[in-house]
Amino acid sequence: MNRRAFMGAWRKEWKMMKHSFAFILFIAMLLVIGMFGVTTELESGFTSLGVGVFMFPAYFLLSLNTEALQMQQFLHMNKSLHNVILAKFLNGLLLTVSYAFVMGIILFIINQINGQIPAAEFVINLILLVTNILLLTVFPTMIIFLVWSLYHVVRKFHTAIGIIAIILFLYVFNEGFRAFDDTALYDALTNWGTVTWETGFPVVDFGTYSAFPLTSSGDIQFQSGTILFYAFLCLIFYLISMYLLERKVEV
């Protein structure tokens, strides 16, 4: 990938989406205040950071649809489509990290005032939470990218056909993945490479869908196989989506 070309694509993305970037960040902050208030409970404050899981997919879809308003220019631009899409990924990740940074500062100030946990433990918990959010948010974003690309290929026949095709695809994908989740093959692909971190201090429980689940003793334990499996799926979804877009360019 040409670095200068990518930076050019990222500057274009930032210029196009900077107001949406600030708007989504502002709305997320309002939602958190509305849902949790200005909490002094540290665990509730960390829970509020979970809103960041939805920010990357929301931004990415909004950015794609903004490009779709000028679809002909988007699909026939001289710049590499990979650079354009990766610039959107970068901005989406920056939005999520920006949100976590702002909320983290607020929670850190509250923690220092109340003296709930040592500063070093707080920072480690915050880093774990942000990493958890980033890991959880990439997979649904890749699904959105695949669905969006598929829709813009199929809709050339008719908009209604495109919508029906997407509904059928999502239904089949959801049911198929749920069935696959219960198979021995899924276990073999994901249930290996156990990593256990004995933290030595309390870690915030990030919930059922955490990438870093806790053991009964409060230590972090996860499967390397699970992370690598979903990373591979994300790569496959990305390559299929890019293939569909490039086919549309050829058409």
Backbone torsions as a table, in degrees:
resi	resn	phi	psi	omega
1	MET	NA	129.8	179.2
2	ASN	-73.5	120.8	-175.2
3	ARG	-63.9	-43.0	-178.6
4	ARG	-65.5	-38.3	178.5
5	ALA	-65.4	-40.3	179.5
6	PHE	-65.5	-42.8	179.8
7	MET	-63.5	-35.5	176.2
8	GLY	-64.6	-41.9	178.1
9	ALA	-66.0	-37.5	179.9
10	TRP	-69.2	-38.9	177.5
11	ARG	-63.4	-39.5	177.1
12	LYS	-63.6	-42.6	179.1
13	GLU	-62.6	-44.1	-179.7
14	TRP	-64.4	-42.3	179.4
15	LYS	-62.7	-38.4	-177.9
16	MET	-74.6	-34.6	-168.8
17	MET	-115.7	7.7	-174.1
18	LYS	-62.6	-36.0	179.4
19	HIS	-70.9	-40.1	176.8
20	SER	-65.3	-37.8	177.4
21	PHE	-56.3	-51.8	-178.8
22	ALA	-66.7	-36.9	-178.6
23	PHE	-65.5	-46.2	180.0
24	ILE	-62.8	-41.7	178.8
25	LEU	-61.8	-42.8	-179.7
26	PHE	-65.6	-45.4	-180.0
27	ILE	-63.3	-40.0	178.8
28	ALA	-61.5	-41.0	178.6
29	MET	-64.2	-41.2	178.3
30	LEU	-63.5	-41.1	178.9
31	LEU	-61.8	-42.4	-179.2
32	VAL	-64.5	-43.9	178.7
33	ILE	-62.8	-40.3	179.4
34	GLY	-67.4	-37.1	-177.0
35	MET	-79.3	-41.4	-171.8
36	PHE	-117.5	-12.2	-176.5
37	GLY	68.3	-174.8	175.2
38	VAL	-83.6	83.9	-171.9
39	THR	-79.6	148.0	172.4
40	THR	-106.5	0.0	175.6
41	GLU	-84.8	118.6	-173.4
42	LEU	-62.7	-41.1	-178.1
43	GLU	-65.9	-38.5	175.7
44	SER	-64.3	-37.1	177.9
45	GLY	-64.4	-42.4	176.6
46	PHE	-64.5	-37.1	177.9
47	THR	-59.9	-37.3	-179.5
48	SER	-63.2	-26.7	177.8
49	LEU	-67.5	-20.3	179.0
50	GLY	-61.4	-20.2	176.1
51	VAL	-57.3	-26.5	-179.4
52	GLY	-60.5	-20.1	178.5
53	VAL	-60.0	-32.9	-175.7
54	PHE	-88.5	-10.7	-172.3
55	MET	-74.1	-41.7	-179.9
56	PHE	-62.5	-52.2	177.8
57	PRO	-60.0	-40.1	-179.0
58	ALA	-63.7	-45.5	179.5
59	TYR	-64.3	-44.0	-176.1
60	PHE	-62.6	-43.9	179.0
61	LEU	-65.3	-42.1	178.4
62	LEU	-62.3	-40.9	179.4
63	SER	-66.0	-42.5	177.6
64	LEU	-61.4	-43.0	-179.1
65	ASN	-69.3	-31.8	175.0
66	THR	-64.0	-41.7	175.7
67	GLU	-64.4	-35.4	-177.1
68	ALA	-64.7	-24.2	177.1
69	LEU	-64.8	-23.3	175.1
70	GLN	-124.1	51.9	-170.6
71	MET	-56.3	-41.7	-176.8
72	GLN	-62.1	-44.0	177.5
73	GLN	-65.3	-38.5	-178.4
74	PHE	-63.1	-45.2	-174.5
75	LEU	-84.0	-11.7	-179.2
76	HIS	-122.3	19.8	178.5
77	MET	-71.6	155.0	-179.5
78	ASN	-72.8	-25.6	-178.0
79	LYS	-68.9	152.9	177.6
80	SER	-64.2	133.7	176.6
81	LEU	-61.4	-32.9	178.1
82	HIS	-60.7	-43.4	178.5
83	ASN	-62.0	-41.8	-178.6
84	VAL	-63.9	-46.7	-178.4
85	ILE	-69.5	-42.5	179.9
86	LEU	-64.9	-31.5	175.4
87	ALA	-63.8	-36.5	177.0
88	LYS	-67.5	-41.5	176.4
89	PHE	-59.3	-45.7	-178.7
90	LEU	-60.4	-45.8	-178.9
91	ASN	-66.0	-36.8	177.4
92	GLY	-63.9	-41.5	177.3
93	LEU	-66.6	-40.0	177.8
94	LEU	-62.9	-37.4	177.7
95	LEU	-62.9	-45.9	179.9
96	THR	-62.6	-44.5	179.9
97	VAL	-67.2	-37.4	178.3
98	SER	-61.8	-43.4	177.9
99	TYR	-61.6	-46.5	-179.9
100	ALA	-63.4	-36.4	-179.7
101	PHE	-65.5	-46.2	-179.5
102	VAL	-63.9	-48.2	179.6
103	MET	-64.9	-36.6	179.7
104	GLY	-62.3	-40.7	178.0
105	ILE	-62.4	-43.6	179.9
106	ILE	-62.2	-46.7	-179.5
107	LEU	-66.2	-35.5	179.3
108	PHE	-64.9	-42.3	178.3
109	ILE	-62.2	-44.8	178.6
110	ILE	-61.1	-42.8	-180.0
111	ASN	-63.6	-40.8	-179.1
112	GLN	-68.3	-36.1	179.2
113	ILE	-66.8	-44.3	-176.4
114	ASN	-87.0	-14.8	-179.7
115	GLY	59.6	43.2	-175.2
116	GLN	-74.8	-49.0	176.5
117	ILE	-137.3	156.3	178.2
118	PRO	-57.9	149.4	-176.2
119	ALA	-57.8	-40.9	-178.2
120	ALA	-63.1	-42.3	178.7
121	GLU	-65.4	-37.8	178.1
122	PHE	-61.3	-46.9	-178.6
123	VAL	-61.6	-42.1	179.2
124	ILE	-63.7	-43.2	177.5
125	ASN	-61.3	-40.1	-179.6
126	LEU	-66.2	-44.0	178.5
127	ILE	-61.7	-42.7	178.0
128	LEU	-61.3	-42.2	-178.1
129	LEU	-66.5	-44.9	179.5
130	VAL	-62.8	-42.6	177.0
131	THR	-61.8	-41.1	177.7
132	ASN	-60.2	-45.4	-179.9
133	ILE	-61.8	-45.0	-178.4
134	LEU	-64.1	-40.1	179.3
135	LEU	-65.9	-39.9	-177.0
136	LEU	-75.1	-25.0	-172.1
137	THR	-89.2	-19.3	-176.4
138	VAL	-69.9	-42.7	-176.3
139	PHE	-61.0	-51.9	177.3
140	PRO	-62.4	-30.6	177.1
141	THR	-65.1	-39.5	177.5
142	MET	-65.9	-36.2	176.5
143	ILE	-65.0	-42.9	177.3
144	ILE	-59.6	-42.7	179.4
145	PHE	-62.6	-42.9	179.2
146	LEU	-63.8	-45.8	-179.7
147	VAL	-64.0	-42.9	-179.9
148	TRP	-62.4	-44.4	-180.0
149	SER	-64.9	-43.4	179.2
150	LEU	-62.5	-42.2	179.9
151	TYR	-61.1	-43.9	-176.8
152	HIS	-73.5	-15.0	172.5
153	VAL	-84.4	-45.4	-174.9
154	VAL	-74.2	-31.1	-174.1
155	ARG	-66.9	-11.8	178.5
156	LYS	-62.9	-23.9	176.4
157	PHE	-76.8	-46.4	177.1
158	HIS	-176.6	143.2	-178.8
159	THR	-59.0	-41.9	-179.6
160	ALA	-63.0	-38.6	178.4
161	ILE	-63.5	-39.8	177.9
162	GLY	-61.3	-43.7	-179.3
163	ILE	-66.0	-44.7	179.2
164	ILE	-62.1	-42.0	-179.6
165	ALA	-62.2	-39.9	-179.9
166	ILE	-68.0	-42.4	178.6
167	ILE	-61.0	-45.2	178.7
168	LEU	-63.8	-41.2	179.9
169	PHE	-62.2	-47.2	-179.3
170	LEU	-63.3	-39.1	179.4
171	TYR	-65.1	-49.2	-179.0
172	VAL	-63.9	-42.3	-179.7
173	PHE	-62.8	-45.3	-178.5
174	ASN	-64.1	-47.4	-178.7
175	GLU	-67.0	-41.5	179.6
176	GLY	-64.0	-41.0	-179.0
177	PHE	-70.3	-36.2	177.5
178	ARG	-64.2	-40.2	178.0
179	ALA	-67.6	-41.3	-179.8
180	PHE	-65.8	-31.7	-179.1
181	ASP	-62.0	-23.5	-177.3
182	ASP	-97.6	7.0	-176.1
183	THR	-92.9	160.8	176.8
184	ALA	-67.3	-30.8	179.5
185	LEU	-63.6	-42.8	178.1
186	TYR	-61.2	-43.7	178.0
187	ASP	-61.0	-41.2	-179.3
188	ALA	-65.8	-34.9	-178.1
189	LEU	-77.8	-27.9	-172.1
190	THR	-113.3	-29.1	-171.1
191	ASN	-90.9	64.7	176.6
192	TRP	-152.4	167.1	178.7
193	GLY	68.4	47.6	-179.2
194	THR	-64.6	129.0	177.4
195	VAL	-118.6	125.2	179.3
196	THR	-120.0	130.8	178.0
197	TRP	-118.4	110.4	175.8
198	GLU	-82.8	97.6	-170.9
199	THR	-69.2	-36.9	-177.2
200	GLY	83.2	1.5	176.1
201	PHE	-150.2	159.9	-177.1
202	PRO	-61.8	135.1	177.4
203	VAL	-115.8	138.4	-179.8
204	VAL	-66.2	131.6	177.4
205	ASP	-77.7	118.8	-176.7
206	PHE	-87.7	3.0	173.9
207	GLY	100.9	-176.2	-173.8
208	THR	-61.8	-39.9	-173.2
209	TYR	-95.9	23.4	-179.8
210	SER	-71.3	144.2	173.1
211	ALA	-76.6	-14.9	179.8
212	PHE	-124.7	72.1	-179.3
213	PRO	-66.5	156.0	-178.8
214	LEU	-101.0	146.4	173.5
215	THR	-81.2	174.2	179.2
216	SER	-63.3	-24.3	179.3
217	SER	-88.9	0.3	176.7
218	GLY	90.3	8.5	177.5
219	ASP	-89.2	155.9	177.7
220	ILE	-83.3	132.7	178.6
221	GLN	-144.9	127.7	178.7
222	PHE	-145.0	166.0	-179.4
223	GLN	-102.0	122.9	176.3
224	SER	-61.3	-34.8	-179.7
225	GLY	-60.0	-38.0	-179.7
226	THR	-64.9	-46.3	-179.7
227	ILE	-63.3	-44.1	-179.5
228	LEU	-67.8	-36.5	179.1
229	PHE	-62.4	-47.9	-178.7
230	TYR	-72.0	-30.2	174.2
231	ALA	-64.1	-40.4	177.7
232	PHE	-64.4	-42.8	177.6
233	LEU	-61.2	-41.3	178.6
234	CYS	-60.5	-42.2	178.5
235	LEU	-63.4	-43.5	178.7
236	ILE	-62.4	-45.7	179.2
237	PHE	-60.8	-40.4	179.8
238	TYR	-63.9	-46.4	-177.6
239	LEU	-65.2	-40.2	177.5
240	ILE	-64.6	-43.5	-179.9
241	SER	-61.6	-44.1	179.2
242	MET	-65.2	-38.0	177.6
243	TYR	-61.7	-43.6	179.2
244	LEU	-63.1	-42.9	179.2
245	LEU	-65.5	-41.8	-179.8
246	GLU	-67.6	-31.7	174.1
247	ARG	-65.1	-37.4	179.2
248	LYS	-68.1	-34.5	176.7
249	VAL	-62.4	-42.2	-179.4
250	GLU	-64.3	-37.6	178.2
251	VAL	-66.7	NA	NA
